[in-house]
C-alpha cells in the first residue's frame, strides 16, 4: 500500500511538472532570437527614463535597461523595438506577449508580484512620490494642499498613494484623472489643476524639460511613498527572468568593480578572478544563462555601467540633474548592491 501511495504521488508530481513554469523555460529567449530583437515596453514621455529625441533616438535609464538585455542576448544593444505604453496599457501588453520585457518605471508591489502573472526582475531606480506646484500658489509643503485639485494618472500606485496621503492627513482634494503624461502636464501648466503628482524623479524631469520657465515651479519636500522601480517579465519562464535580472545586476556589478565603457577592453587582461568571471575570460557563467560567455562584457562595452547610465540620463551631466542619493552604490550610502557573479 505504501509503495502504491508513493508511486501515485510521483505520477502526480510528474503531471504537474509537465505544465509547470519550468516546462516553459527558454520560450521567450527562443522567440526573441527567432525574430532578431527584444520588444521593450517603455513610457516614452519621461525625460531621463525613456523618450525619443528630435532624431527619434530613444534615451533614458529604462532604455539602457532594455539595451542591456539586447546586448546580453545578441551582443548588440541596438537589436530592440520599443512600444510606448500608458500606465493602463503596460501590464496587459506584457501579459499578452505584445512585449518581451517591461522597462517602464514600474513600481514593485505585492499585488503586482502575485496577482498579475508577472515577475519583478530587480530595482533599477529607487524613488518616492512627490508633488509639484506653481510658486504663485504660495505653498511650501504638501501639508498645505487641503482642498486642492490634483492631476494624476489612473491605474497607478500614484493614484492610490494620493488618496491614502490625503486621508491620513485629514485633508480633501479633487482628482483630475488623465491617462497620458503629456496631457497631465498640459493640464497642470494651464492651471486646470493646482498640483501634479507622480514619482519625484519624473517631476524633476518634467520641471526642466516641459514647464516654462522651470523656475516658476517648485517640487514640495515631502515624499509620501516608496517607489522601487524596475523591469518586469511574465511568470513561467525562469530563463528569461534570469537573463533580465542578471543584465541589471551586471550594470551594478560593473560599477562596483570599477569597470567602465572606456576600460572594459583592458579588463580582459586582468588577473583578478572576479573580473575574469565578469568579462567571460573564465567560462561557464554565460553558459549557465544560455548566453555567450561575454554577455556582461557586451553590456558594459555598449552601455557602460549603472553609474555611467545614471549620469548620462539623470545625473548632473543631464538636463534632469538629479543627485544619486538612494541610487548610489551601497559603498557610498546608497541602495545599489549587486549579487555576486560567481
VENGI-V414983 format. One record per pair of residues at least 6 apart in sequence whose ideal C-beta (glycine too) atoms are under 7 Angstrom apart, sorted by the first residue. I is the first residue (numbers start at 0). J is the second residue. Records with the same first field share a line. If there is no record, write none. Layout:
BEGIN
I: J ; J
END
This chain:
BEGIN
16: 22
20: 234 ; 235 ; 237
21: 237
23: 235 ; 236
24: 236 ; 237 ; 238
25: 238 ; 289
26: 236
27: 99 ; 236 ; 239
28: 72 ; 238 ; 239 ; 242 ; 289
31: 37 ; 72 ; 99
35: 78
36: 78 ; 79 ; 80
37: 65 ; 68 ; 69 ; 72 ; 78 ; 79 ; 99 ; 100
38: 80 ; 82 ; 98 ; 99
39: 65 ; 79 ; 81 ; 98 ; 99 ; 100 ; 102
40: 82 ; 84 ; 89 ; 92 ; 93 ; 98 ; 101 ; 102 ; 103
41: 49 ; 61 ; 62 ; 81 ; 83 ; 102 ; 103
42: 48 ; 49 ; 61 ; 83 ; 103 ; 104
43: 49 ; 50 ; 83
44: 50 ; 180 ; 181
45: 104 ; 180 ; 201 ; 204
46: 204 ; 208 ; 318 ; 319
47: 59 ; 60 ; 200 ; 204 ; 312 ; 313 ; 317 ; 319
48: 59 ; 60 ; 61 ; 104
49: 57 ; 59 ; 61 ; 62 ; 103
50: 58 ; 59
51: 57
52: 58
57: 81
58: 312
59: 312
60: 123 ; 124 ; 308 ; 309 ; 312 ; 313
61: 102 ; 103 ; 104
63: 302 ; 308 ; 312
64: 102 ; 123 ; 230 ; 247
65: 79 ; 100 ; 102
66: 76 ; 79 ; 301 ; 302
67: 246 ; 247 ; 249 ; 250 ; 298 ; 302
68: 100 ; 242 ; 243 ; 246
69: 75 ; 76 ; 78 ; 79
70: 76 ; 297 ; 298 ; 301 ; 302
71: 242 ; 246 ; 290 ; 294 ; 297 ; 298
72: 242 ; 290
74: 291 ; 297
76: 301 ; 302
82: 92 ; 97 ; 98
84: 92 ; 103
85: 178 ; 179
86: 152 ; 153 ; 154 ; 155
87: 153 ; 154 ; 178
89: 101 ; 103 ; 105
90: 115 ; 117
92: 98
93: 101 ; 117 ; 231 ; 233
94: 115 ; 116 ; 117 ; 233
100: 230 ; 232 ; 243
101: 230 ; 231
102: 230
104: 124 ; 198 ; 228
105: 228 ; 229 ; 231
106: 156 ; 226 ; 227 ; 228
107: 119 ; 122 ; 227 ; 229
108: 156
111: 117
112: 119
116: 233 ; 234
117: 231 ; 232 ; 233 ; 234
118: 231 ; 232 ; 234 ; 240
119: 229 ; 231
120: 229 ; 230 ; 231 ; 232 ; 240 ; 243 ; 244 ; 247
121: 229 ; 230 ; 244 ; 247 ; 248
122: 227 ; 228 ; 229
123: 228 ; 229 ; 230 ; 247
124: 200 ; 228 ; 326
125: 227 ; 325 ; 326 ; 334
126: 198 ; 199 ; 200 ; 226 ; 228
127: 199 ; 222 ; 224 ; 225 ; 226
128: 157 ; 160 ; 196 ; 197 ; 198 ; 199 ; 222 ; 223 ; 224 ; 226
129: 196 ; 199 ; 202 ; 218 ; 219 ; 221 ; 222
130: 141 ; 144 ; 194 ; 196 ; 219
131: 195 ; 202 ; 206 ; 216 ; 218
132: 138 ; 193 ; 194 ; 217 ; 219
133: 215 ; 216
134: 215 ; 216 ; 217
136: 193
138: 144 ; 219
140: 219 ; 220 ; 221
141: 219 ; 221 ; 223
142: 168
144: 170 ; 172 ; 194
145: 170 ; 171
146: 171
147: 172 ; 193 ; 194
148: 173 ; 175 ; 192 ; 193
149: 161 ; 172 ; 174 ; 175 ; 192 ; 194 ; 196
150: 175 ; 177 ; 183 ; 186 ; 187 ; 192 ; 194 ; 195
151: 157 ; 158 ; 161 ; 174 ; 176 ; 196
152: 158 ; 177 ; 178 ; 183 ; 197
153: 176 ; 178
156: 224 ; 226
157: 196 ; 197
160: 223 ; 224
161: 196
164: 223
165: 171 ; 172
175: 186 ; 191 ; 192
177: 183 ; 186
183: 195
184: 205 ; 209
186: 192
187: 195
188: 210
198: 226
199: 218 ; 222
200: 313 ; 321
202: 218
203: 218 ; 319 ; 321
204: 319
206: 213 ; 216 ; 218
207: 213 ; 318 ; 319
208: 318
210: 216
230: 243 ; 247
232: 239 ; 240 ; 243
238: 289
241: 288
242: 288 ; 290
245: 288
246: 298
248: 337 ; 338
249: 295 ; 298
250: 298 ; 304 ; 305 ; 308
251: 305 ; 335 ; 337
252: 277 ; 337 ; 340
253: 299 ; 304
254: 304 ; 305 ; 306 ; 328
255: 328 ; 337
256: 273 ; 274 ; 277
258: 266 ; 274 ; 277 ; 299 ; 304
259: 303 ; 304 ; 307
260: 299 ; 300 ; 303 ; 307
263: 296 ; 299 ; 300
266: 274 ; 278
267: 278 ; 280
269: 275
272: 281
275: 281
276: 284 ; 340 ; 341
277: 295 ; 340
278: 293 ; 295 ; 296
279: 285 ; 292 ; 293 ; 295 ; 296
282: 292
284: 340
285: 291 ; 292 ; 293 ; 294
286: 292
288: 294
302: 308
305: 335
309: 323 ; 326
310: 316
311: 317
313: 319 ; 321
314: 321
323: 333
324: 333
325: 333 ; 334
326: 333 ; 335
327: 333 ; 335
328: 335
329: 335 ; 336
END
